[in-house]
Structures are given as C-alpha cells and as structure tokens.
Amino acid sequence: MAGYFTEEGSAEAVNARMDENIDPRLAEVMACLVRHLHAFAKETQLTQAEWEYGIDFLTRTGGICSGERQEFILLSDTLGFSMLVDAINNRRPPGATENTVLGPFHVAGAPIRQMGDGISLDGKGESCLYEGRVVDLDGRPIAGARIDVWSDNADGFYDVQQPDIQPRWNNRGVFVTGPDGAYRFIGIKPVSYPIPDDGPVGQMLGHLGRHPYRPAHMHYIVTAEGHQGLVTHTFVGDDPYLGSDTVFGVKKTLIAPFERVAGGPAAWRSPFDFVLVPD
C-alpha cells in the first residue's frame, strides 16, 4: 500500500499523510521541506550518530535563545539562509539600491534629528559625515523620505548591548528629507565586530574553520510614501572582512566610499545615494 514506509518512497509516504483540506500554501511548503530533508539524508547517507548530534545541536541552539538573544536567527544568518530569503523577497530593477539583512540590533522609536546633526553620543571613534540623496529610478529627489540609521560604536558594540555603558540612542537617529531629497548627518566610521560566538553557532563556525566577523557598516531603513521600503547597509570599502562577512550581507553595490577630509565637520566623509522603487 502507498501509505507504508520504505527507504525509496520515504518522502512520498510522509507527504501522503497530509489532509487534502489543509491550507494550500502550508501543504506546498511542508511537502517541499520533507522532500528535500529526506533527499539530504539519502545523499549524505546520514549515520545514526550524526542524526543524534544534529538533534542535540538544535536542542542546544534553542536552549540558549532568550528575549535578548535569538540563536536560531544567528544560525540562519551564518548559513546564508537569511540573505537568501531577503533576496527572494526584495528583487529590484537595475539601478535601485539593493536590500540586505536587517540585523538584530534595530530599535524602533529612535529620535528624529535635524539634518546635519550628530548621532554619536559617547565621544568615541573617528567622526564621519554621511550625506547623499534619496531619489527615484529616474533620479528625481524624494521629499519626505524617512531615513532611520544606526551603527555600532568604536568598540564594536551597539547601545542595546551595553545599556549600562553607552548612552541611550547612541549612534542612532531618524532624518526626514526635504524637497531636494538630500540627507546629511555625522556619525562615526564604524568598525568590524564579531557576532556572538559563545554558543552552538560559534562552535559550528569554529568546526568549519570560519571566523565570526562582520565588516564595518552603517545600517539604514529608508521609507517614503509611494515607494518600496529599503532595508540596507553601506560598507566601509577597505574593511578586511568584506569578502568573508559571516552573515553574507555584503553586496558589491553597497560598498561605499569613505574619504579622509581635512578642515571639514568630520574626519571622514561617506557619500551615498539611495534609489527607491515605486510601490
């Protein structure tokens, strides 16, 4: 009978047990998951000991999760899966600014600041002027675009990682463009930093001979009425980890210039324009 389990027909036996009246999308996703999962075990000839280790790894991954730490997202990030899902859901035409992963350190409700304001509140790091325009695909400026920005501090930590050390809203702010679509603020030249690597995901990276570092970057969420929202970073062009970002977040178009300046409002300048797609 078709319902009996065999090695050759394992996936078909499992998928045949689904009721015909369940949500069609759930049926599609689960059937595909079962097919690929069973194919993986057959292709690798998975041993019982390896299966048990995998179960233990997932158990430990879940056990370290808390309100402040999501180890499963870290696992997804380091396997490139987060970036793949992001890419599938944010396909854009040529010329538009590309998306990348949100990251775990965004905080809603950052203060709205005036154009040209500084966002670094702890006095650390090399100052950097970030400026450019928010435009549409035809290069026309977008007024009223909301630019939510955040970065680590000069020690490689976000303010939410050090609530007793860093001032609240350190290296964060929201800016709203005028009729010219221009934005301008002073932050710091960010630094590269390691993701948390003291748990199962860090152990996995070690076994794979991989480092836990992210290249230096500034985060942006850019939104404007009538346009698709943009979640992205700009990356420091000379960072040694650009080609080996542990979460695969770097895209070539997002590597921004960082120029030394003398006599200006900051030690560095990083120009970058954001090109939005109609909604």
C-alpha positions as a Markdown table, in Angstrom:
| # | Residue | x | y | z |
|---|---|---|---|---|
| 1 | Met | 0.0 | 0.0 | 0.0 |
| 2 | Ala | 1.1 | 3.6 | -0.7 |
| 3 | Gly | 1.0 | 4.5 | 3.0 |
| 4 | Tyr | 3.7 | 2.1 | 4.1 |
| 5 | Phe | 7.1 | 3.5 | 4.7 |
| 6 | Thr | 10.1 | 2.4 | 2.5 |
| 7 | Glu | 13.5 | 3.9 | 2.1 |
| 8 | Glu | 12.9 | 4.6 | -1.6 |
| 9 | Gly | 9.4 | 6.1 | -1.1 |
| 10 | Ser | 10.0 | 7.8 | 2.3 |
| 11 | Ala | 9.1 | 11.3 | 1.3 |
| 12 | Glu | 6.1 | 10.2 | -0.6 |
| 13 | Ala | 4.8 | 8.2 | 2.4 |
| 14 | Val | 5.1 | 11.2 | 4.7 |
| 15 | Asn | 3.5 | 13.7 | 2.3 |
| 16 | Ala | 0.6 | 11.3 | 1.6 |
| 17 | Arg | -0.5 | 11.6 | 5.2 |
| 18 | Met | -1.4 | 15.3 | 4.8 |
| 19 | Asp | -5.1 | 16.0 | 4.7 |
| 20 | Glu | -6.4 | 17.4 | 1.4 |
| 21 | Asn | -8.2 | 20.2 | 3.1 |
| 22 | Ile | -5.3 | 22.0 | 4.8 |
| 23 | Asp | -4.1 | 25.4 | 3.8 |
| 24 | Pro | -2.6 | 25.1 | 0.2 |
| 25 | Arg | 0.5 | 27.1 | 0.9 |
| 26 | Leu | 1.2 | 25.1 | 4.1 |
| 27 | Ala | 0.8 | 21.9 | 2.0 |
| 28 | Glu | 3.2 | 23.2 | -0.6 |
| 29 | Val | 5.9 | 24.3 | 1.8 |
| 30 | Met | 5.8 | 21.2 | 4.0 |
| 31 | Ala | 5.8 | 18.8 | 1.1 |
| 32 | Cys | 8.8 | 20.5 | -0.4 |
| 33 | Leu | 10.6 | 20.5 | 3.0 |
| 34 | Val | 10.0 | 16.8 | 3.5 |
| 35 | Arg | 11.3 | 16.0 | 0.0 |
| 36 | His | 14.5 | 18.0 | 0.5 |
| 37 | Leu | 15.1 | 16.8 | 4.0 |
| 38 | His | 14.7 | 13.1 | 3.0 |
| 39 | Ala | 16.9 | 13.7 | -0.1 |
| 40 | Phe | 19.6 | 15.3 | 2.1 |
| 41 | Ala | 19.7 | 12.2 | 4.4 |
| 42 | Lys | 19.9 | 9.8 | 1.4 |
| 43 | Glu | 22.6 | 11.9 | -0.4 |
| 44 | Thr | 24.8 | 12.1 | 2.6 |
| 45 | Gln | 24.0 | 8.6 | 3.9 |
| 46 | Leu | 23.4 | 10.1 | 7.3 |
| 47 | Thr | 24.5 | 8.0 | 10.2 |
| 48 | Gln | 22.5 | 7.5 | 13.4 |
| 49 | Ala | 25.3 | 9.2 | 15.4 |
| 50 | Glu | 25.2 | 12.2 | 13.0 |
| 51 | Trp | 21.5 | 12.5 | 13.3 |
| 52 | Glu | 21.6 | 12.4 | 17.1 |
| 53 | Tyr | 24.4 | 15.1 | 17.1 |
| 54 | Gly | 22.1 | 17.2 | 14.8 |
| 55 | Ile | 19.2 | 16.9 | 17.2 |
| 56 | Asp | 21.5 | 17.8 | 20.1 |
| 57 | Phe | 22.8 | 20.8 | 18.2 |
| 58 | Leu | 19.3 | 22.1 | 17.6 |
| 59 | Thr | 18.3 | 21.4 | 21.2 |
| 60 | Arg | 21.3 | 23.5 | 22.4 |
| 61 | Thr | 20.6 | 26.2 | 19.9 |
| 62 | Gly | 17.0 | 26.5 | 21.2 |
| 63 | Gly | 18.2 | 26.4 | 24.8 |
| 64 | Ile | 20.4 | 29.5 | 24.5 |
| 65 | Cys | 17.6 | 31.6 | 23.0 |
| 66 | Ser | 16.1 | 34.3 | 25.2 |
| 67 | Gly | 14.4 | 37.7 | 24.9 |
| 68 | Glu | 17.8 | 39.3 | 24.2 |
| 69 | Arg | 19.3 | 36.5 | 22.1 |
| 70 | Gln | 18.0 | 34.6 | 19.1 |
| 71 | Glu | 20.5 | 31.8 | 18.3 |
| 72 | Phe | 18.3 | 30.4 | 15.5 |
| 73 | Ile | 18.4 | 33.6 | 13.6 |
| 74 | Leu | 22.1 | 33.6 | 14.1 |
| 75 | Leu | 22.2 | 30.1 | 12.6 |
| 76 | Ser | 20.1 | 31.2 | 9.7 |
| 77 | Asp | 22.3 | 34.2 | 9.1 |
| 78 | Thr | 25.6 | 32.2 | 9.2 |
| 79 | Leu | 24.2 | 29.6 | 6.8 |
| 80 | Gly | 23.3 | 32.4 | 4.3 |
| 81 | Phe | 19.6 | 31.5 | 4.6 |
| 82 | Ser | 18.6 | 34.9 | 5.9 |
| 83 | Met | 20.2 | 36.6 | 3.0 |
| 84 | Leu | 18.6 | 34.2 | 0.5 |
| 85 | Val | 15.1 | 34.8 | 1.9 |
| 86 | Asp | 15.8 | 38.6 | 1.8 |
| 87 | Ala | 17.0 | 38.3 | -1.8 |
| 88 | Ile | 13.9 | 36.4 | -2.9 |
| 89 | Asn | 11.6 | 38.9 | -1.3 |
| 90 | Asn | 13.4 | 42.0 | -2.5 |
| 91 | Arg | 14.1 | 41.7 | -6.2 |
| 92 | Arg | 14.6 | 45.1 | -7.7 |
| 93 | Pro | 15.3 | 46.5 | -11.1 |
| 94 | Pro | 18.8 | 47.6 | -12.2 |
| 95 | Gly | 19.8 | 50.9 | -10.7 |
| 96 | Ala | 17.8 | 50.5 | -7.5 |
| 97 | Thr | 19.6 | 50.3 | -4.2 |
| 98 | Glu | 19.8 | 46.7 | -3.0 |
| 99 | Asn | 18.5 | 45.3 | 0.2 |
| 100 | Thr | 20.4 | 43.4 | 2.8 |
| 101 | Val | 19.6 | 41.8 | 6.2 |
| 102 | Leu | 18.0 | 43.9 | 9.0 |
| 103 | Gly | 20.3 | 42.6 | 11.7 |
| 104 | Pro | 19.3 | 42.0 | 15.4 |
| 105 | Phe | 20.0 | 45.5 | 16.8 |
| 106 | His | 17.5 | 47.8 | 15.2 |
| 107 | Val | 15.4 | 49.6 | 17.8 |
| 108 | Ala | 12.1 | 51.3 | 16.9 |
| 109 | Gly | 11.4 | 54.8 | 18.2 |
| 110 | Ala | 14.8 | 56.4 | 17.6 |
| 111 | Pro | 14.7 | 60.3 | 17.9 |
| 112 | Ile | 14.0 | 62.4 | 14.9 |
| 113 | Arg | 17.0 | 64.7 | 14.4 |
| 114 | Gln | 17.7 | 67.8 | 12.3 |
| 115 | Met | 19.7 | 67.4 | 9.1 |
| 116 | Gly | 23.4 | 67.7 | 9.9 |
| 117 | Asp | 23.0 | 66.6 | 13.5 |
| 118 | Gly | 25.5 | 64.2 | 15.1 |
| 119 | Ile | 24.3 | 60.8 | 16.3 |
| 120 | Ser | 27.4 | 59.7 | 18.3 |
| 121 | Leu | 26.8 | 60.4 | 22.0 |
| 122 | Asp | 29.7 | 58.6 | 23.7 |
| 123 | Gly | 32.5 | 60.7 | 22.2 |
| 124 | Lys | 34.3 | 57.6 | 20.8 |
| 125 | Gly | 35.6 | 56.9 | 17.3 |
| 126 | Glu | 36.5 | 58.8 | 14.2 |
| 127 | Ser | 33.8 | 61.2 | 13.1 |
| 128 | Cys | 32.3 | 60.7 | 9.7 |
| 129 | Leu | 29.9 | 62.8 | 7.6 |
| 130 | Tyr | 27.3 | 60.7 | 5.8 |
| 131 | Glu | 25.5 | 62.5 | 3.0 |
| 132 | Gly | 23.7 | 61.9 | -0.2 |
| 133 | Arg | 20.2 | 62.0 | -1.7 |
| 134 | Val | 17.1 | 59.8 | -1.8 |
| 135 | Val | 15.9 | 59.6 | -5.4 |
| 136 | Asp | 13.6 | 57.5 | -7.6 |
| 137 | Leu | 14.6 | 55.4 | -10.5 |
| 138 | Asp | 14.6 | 58.5 | -12.8 |
| 139 | Gly | 16.9 | 60.4 | -10.4 |
| 140 | Arg | 14.2 | 62.7 | -9.1 |
| 141 | Pro | 14.5 | 63.7 | -5.5 |
| 142 | Ile | 12.1 | 62.2 | -3.0 |
| 143 | Ala | 10.8 | 64.6 | -0.4 |
| 144 | Gly | 9.6 | 63.3 | 3.0 |
| 145 | Ala | 11.7 | 60.2 | 2.9 |
| 146 | Arg | 12.4 | 58.9 | 6.4 |
| 147 | Ile | 15.9 | 57.6 | 7.0 |
| 148 | Asp | 16.4 | 55.5 | 10.1 |
| 149 | Val | 20.2 | 55.0 | 10.8 |
| 150 | Trp | 22.2 | 53.1 | 13.4 |
| 151 | Ser | 25.7 | 51.6 | 13.9 |
| 152 | Asp | 28.0 | 50.1 | 16.4 |
| 153 | Asn | 30.3 | 52.4 | 18.4 |
| 154 | Ala | 34.1 | 52.5 | 18.2 |
| 155 | Asp | 34.4 | 49.4 | 20.4 |
| 156 | Gly | 32.2 | 47.3 | 18.1 |
| 157 | Phe | 29.1 | 47.3 | 20.3 |
| 158 | Tyr | 25.6 | 48.6 | 19.8 |
| 159 | Asp | 24.0 | 50.6 | 22.5 |
| 160 | Val | 21.5 | 47.9 | 23.4 |
| 161 | Gln | 24.4 | 45.5 | 24.0 |
| 162 | Gln | 25.8 | 47.9 | 26.6 |
| 163 | Pro | 22.8 | 49.6 | 28.2 |
| 164 | Asp | 24.8 | 50.4 | 31.4 |
| 165 | Ile | 27.8 | 51.8 | 29.4 |
| 166 | Gln | 26.6 | 53.6 | 26.3 |
| 167 | Pro | 24.1 | 56.5 | 26.3 |
| 168 | Arg | 20.6 | 55.6 | 25.1 |
| 169 | Trp | 20.2 | 56.1 | 21.4 |
| 170 | Asn | 23.9 | 56.2 | 20.9 |
| 171 | Asn | 24.7 | 56.2 | 17.1 |
| 172 | Arg | 21.0 | 56.2 | 16.2 |
| 173 | Gly | 18.7 | 58.7 | 14.7 |
| 174 | Val | 15.9 | 59.4 | 12.1 |
| 175 | Phe | 16.2 | 62.0 | 9.4 |
| 176 | Val | 13.5 | 63.3 | 7.0 |
| 177 | Thr | 14.4 | 64.7 | 3.6 |
| 178 | Gly | 13.2 | 68.0 | 2.2 |
| 179 | Pro | 12.3 | 68.9 | -1.4 |
| 180 | Asp | 15.9 | 68.2 | -2.6 |
| 181 | Gly | 15.8 | 64.6 | -1.2 |
| 182 | Ala | 19.1 | 65.3 | 0.5 |
| 183 | Tyr | 20.3 | 63.8 | 3.8 |
| 184 | Arg | 23.2 | 64.7 | 5.9 |
| 185 | Phe | 24.4 | 63.6 | 9.4 |
| 186 | Ile | 27.5 | 63.0 | 11.4 |
| 187 | Gly | 28.2 | 59.6 | 12.9 |
| 188 | Ile | 31.4 | 57.6 | 13.3 |
| 189 | Lys | 33.4 | 55.5 | 10.9 |
| 190 | Pro | 32.0 | 52.1 | 12.1 |
| 191 | Val | 34.3 | 49.2 | 12.9 |
| 192 | Ser | 34.1 | 45.5 | 12.2 |
| 193 | Tyr | 32.9 | 43.2 | 15.0 |
| 194 | Pro | 32.2 | 39.6 | 15.8 |
| 195 | Ile | 28.7 | 38.1 | 16.1 |
| 196 | Pro | 28.1 | 36.3 | 19.4 |
| 197 | Asp | 30.2 | 33.2 | 19.1 |
| 198 | Asp | 30.0 | 31.7 | 22.6 |
| 199 | Gly | 27.1 | 29.3 | 21.7 |
| 200 | Pro | 26.3 | 26.4 | 19.3 |
| 201 | Val | 26.6 | 28.7 | 16.2 |
| 202 | Gly | 30.0 | 29.9 | 17.2 |
| 203 | Gln | 31.1 | 26.3 | 17.8 |
| 204 | Met | 29.8 | 25.4 | 14.3 |
| 205 | Leu | 31.8 | 28.2 | 12.8 |
| 206 | Gly | 34.9 | 27.0 | 14.6 |
| 207 | His | 34.5 | 23.5 | 13.3 |
| 208 | Leu | 34.1 | 24.8 | 9.8 |
| 209 | Gly | 37.2 | 27.0 | 10.0 |
| 210 | Arg | 35.2 | 30.2 | 9.7 |
| 211 | His | 35.6 | 33.5 | 11.6 |
| 212 | Pro | 32.6 | 35.2 | 13.3 |
| 213 | Tyr | 33.3 | 38.8 | 12.0 |
| 214 | Arg | 31.0 | 41.3 | 10.2 |
| 215 | Pro | 32.7 | 44.0 | 8.1 |
| 216 | Ala | 32.2 | 47.6 | 9.3 |
| 217 | His | 28.8 | 49.0 | 8.2 |
| 218 | Met | 26.2 | 51.7 | 8.7 |
| 219 | His | 22.5 | 50.5 | 8.9 |
| 220 | Tyr | 19.7 | 52.2 | 7.0 |
| 221 | Ile | 15.9 | 51.8 | 6.7 |
| 222 | Val | 14.6 | 54.2 | 4.1 |
| 223 | Thr | 10.9 | 54.6 | 3.6 |
| 224 | Ala | 8.8 | 57.1 | 1.5 |
| 225 | Glu | 5.2 | 57.3 | 0.5 |
| 226 | Gly | 4.5 | 55.5 | -2.8 |
| 227 | His | 7.8 | 53.6 | -2.7 |
| 228 | Gln | 9.0 | 50.2 | -1.5 |
| 229 | Gly | 10.8 | 50.3 | 1.8 |
| 230 | Leu | 14.5 | 49.7 | 1.8 |
| 231 | Val | 16.5 | 47.9 | 4.5 |
| 232 | Thr | 20.2 | 48.0 | 3.8 |
| 233 | His | 23.8 | 48.8 | 4.9 |
| 234 | Thr | 26.6 | 50.7 | 3.5 |
| 235 | Phe | 30.0 | 49.0 | 4.0 |
| 236 | Val | 33.4 | 50.6 | 4.6 |
| 237 | Gly | 35.3 | 50.0 | 1.4 |
| 238 | Asp | 38.7 | 48.9 | 2.8 |
| 239 | Asp | 37.4 | 46.5 | 5.5 |
| 240 | Pro | 39.3 | 43.2 | 5.6 |
| 241 | Tyr | 36.1 | 41.2 | 6.1 |
| 242 | Leu | 34.2 | 42.5 | 3.0 |
| 243 | Gly | 34.8 | 39.2 | 1.2 |
| 244 | Ser | 34.0 | 36.9 | 4.1 |
| 245 | Asp | 31.2 | 38.5 | 6.0 |
| 246 | Thr | 30.0 | 35.8 | 8.4 |
| 247 | Val | 26.3 | 36.5 | 7.5 |
| 248 | Phe | 26.9 | 37.1 | 3.8 |
| 249 | Gly | 25.3 | 40.6 | 3.9 |
| 250 | Val | 27.8 | 42.4 | 1.6 |
| 251 | Lys | 26.7 | 43.3 | -1.9 |
| 252 | Lys | 29.2 | 45.0 | -4.2 |
| 253 | Thr | 26.8 | 47.9 | -4.9 |
| 254 | Leu | 26.6 | 48.6 | -1.1 |
| 255 | Ile | 30.4 | 49.2 | -0.6 |
| 256 | Ala | 30.6 | 52.9 | -0.1 |
| 257 | Pro | 33.5 | 55.4 | -0.4 |
| 258 | Phe | 35.0 | 56.6 | 2.9 |
| 259 | Glu | 37.2 | 59.6 | 2.2 |
| 260 | Arg | 39.6 | 61.3 | 4.6 |
| 261 | Val | 38.9 | 65.0 | 4.8 |
| 262 | Ala | 40.7 | 67.9 | 6.3 |
| 263 | Gly | 39.1 | 71.1 | 7.7 |
| 264 | Gly | 35.5 | 69.7 | 7.4 |
| 265 | Pro | 32.9 | 68.9 | 10.1 |
| 266 | Ala | 34.2 | 65.4 | 10.4 |
| 267 | Ala | 37.4 | 63.4 | 9.8 |
| 268 | Trp | 35.8 | 61.2 | 7.2 |
| 269 | Arg | 33.1 | 61.6 | 4.5 |
| 270 | Ser | 30.9 | 58.9 | 3.0 |
| 271 | Pro | 28.6 | 59.9 | 0.2 |
| 272 | Phe | 25.9 | 57.5 | -0.9 |
| 273 | Asp | 22.6 | 57.9 | -2.8 |
| 274 | Phe | 19.6 | 55.7 | -2.1 |
| 275 | Val | 17.4 | 54.8 | -5.2 |
| 276 | Leu | 13.9 | 53.7 | -4.3 |
| 277 | Val | 11.5 | 51.7 | -6.4 |
| 278 | Pro | 7.8 | 52.7 | -6.8 |
| 279 | Asp | 5.5 | 50.7 | -4.6 |
